Every structure is written in structure tokens, then in C-alpha cells.
Amino acid sequence: MKTYIWKKKTMKQLIFALFISVLTLGVNAQTTVKSPTTKVITKQSVDIACGECQFKMKGKDCELAVKIDGKFYFVDGKGIDDFGDAHGEHGFCNAIRKAEVTGEIVNNRFKAKEIKLLPAK
């Protein structure tokens, strides 16, 4: 039976290769991709108004917002003046209205596909 004697150089290379392999596996195990949170809303009756004026949301300017399941979301895809003057007597800055909405909640914003205002009471 032959006895193999490792040279110091070969042993250092083996240890270095093992260290790099373990490090690579550890780094790969840490990669997690966070997907955006998405919730589909289909023909749901919600409150709709100006987020800043009526819902007391923090924002830059008067912006359309909806209240879905007790949470407030700014709206993308429709503007606050698309339904008339927002600062008028019954505008979104002065009144909370009901609407039937369809769209998605993505990253805490409501992406509107359809908004149908319901008659005011």
C-alpha cells in the first residue's frame, strides 16, 4: 500500500477551494426575492375621496384615494378631477363618495381598471 504525502502547497489549495465553495453556498442561500404584494379587487363597493383632504393620508397634493377593507390606498390610473371638480361642492376634497371599483392593489397602491361612482345619497 502506497502512502501519499501531501505537499504544503497542495493542501493550501485544497483548503482554499473548500473555503470558496462553502462561501459560495452560503451566499447563494441568502438570496430571496420579495415579490410585490398583489390583491385583485372585482366590483367592490368602496369609499372614494381625496386622500389628503378626507382620509388624512400623507401626500404631496390632492390625490384620489379609496378605502378598501379598512385600509386607504392612493389610486393609479384615474385622477381626482376625472369625476368633476375635486374642489367643487360635492367634489372629492369636500365629500366622501361610494364607488364600485375593479383593479389591483400592488405595493400599497390601487391600480384602477374601472371606477363607477354610485349615486350620492
Buried (B, 14 or more C-beta within 10 A) or exposed (E): EEEEEEEEEEEEEEEEEEEEEEEEEEEEEEEEEEEEEEEEBEEBEBBBBBBBBBBEBEEEEBBBBBBBEEEBBBBBBBEBBEBEEBBEEEBBBBBBBBBBBBBBBBEEBBBBBEBEBEEEE
